[in-house]
Amino acid sequence: MALLKGKIALVTGAGSGIGRETAMLLAKEGAIVVLTGRRLDPLREVADLIERKKGTAVARSLDIESRQAIFDTVKSVEEAVGPIDILVNNAGSASKVLNARFISEEEWNSTINVNLTAVFNLTQAVLPGMLAREDGTIITVSSLAVVNPNLLGGVAYGAAKAGVKNFMTFLHNTYRNQGIRSTTILPGETNTPIMDNRARPPLKEERAVMMDPLEVARAITLCASLGKSAVIPELHICPVHMRDTSADIETARWVGAPADTPDMPKKK
């Protein structure tokens, strides 16, 4: 049974990881999926996979740090494809410098823009249409860094993901009686390409105990495909195995530190 037949879903960061798997599952449930991301080639690859499985997908490049680009893209999609029924805010990034002591204002702002401000802008772009129809679903991928902020994700990433959780709860409390379902997904460590950018990229055996992005995508699809009478405001999903991250955290502590930082451990 195609639970989302005829629905139009826009997914950010759809070229890889959680976004890719989510797009595939939404299409499998009958949704017309609009794939967005910075690079068009990976999006086209995902669209091709969806279409080979008899689904429908449209690839659009999108710089989510640009409010104008977001509004232009949403308008273009609504004109060419139709009104957006489901928005999945999945795109995200972490800063290179993770310690509040050393991060620059520029890197802080960029991380906040991608993980929080872009969600606000995307929501503001689709919300009027959803409210006019009294029907719409907004799902945002936050992080368990919200409940356990530390150097693993970093100061800016944790703050942005906490802010976006608050924003999504605001949407839920404010618009639920107008037919809008707002959901925050809080995943733990997931084996996606973003792990390559960690201060200490996890080893193969460490990645093996992380969640597969498909599991997070299943959670997103569940929230998107519930009947109109039900909503999951918040969902935590984490690996069964809790790995030792002490080495990761210690490495992250000193990224971006000036060479003459007095308390920095000497290299052996």
DAQUINOR-V512724 format. One line per field, one symbol per residue. ss: DSSP state (2 for helix, 1 for strand, 0 for the rest). Layout:
BEGIN
ss=???
END
This chain:
BEGIN
ss=0000000111110000222222222222000111111002222222222222000111111000002222222222222200000111100000000000000022222222222222222222222222222001111110022200000000222222222222222222222222011111111001002222200000022220001022222222222220000000011110000000022222222000000000000000
END
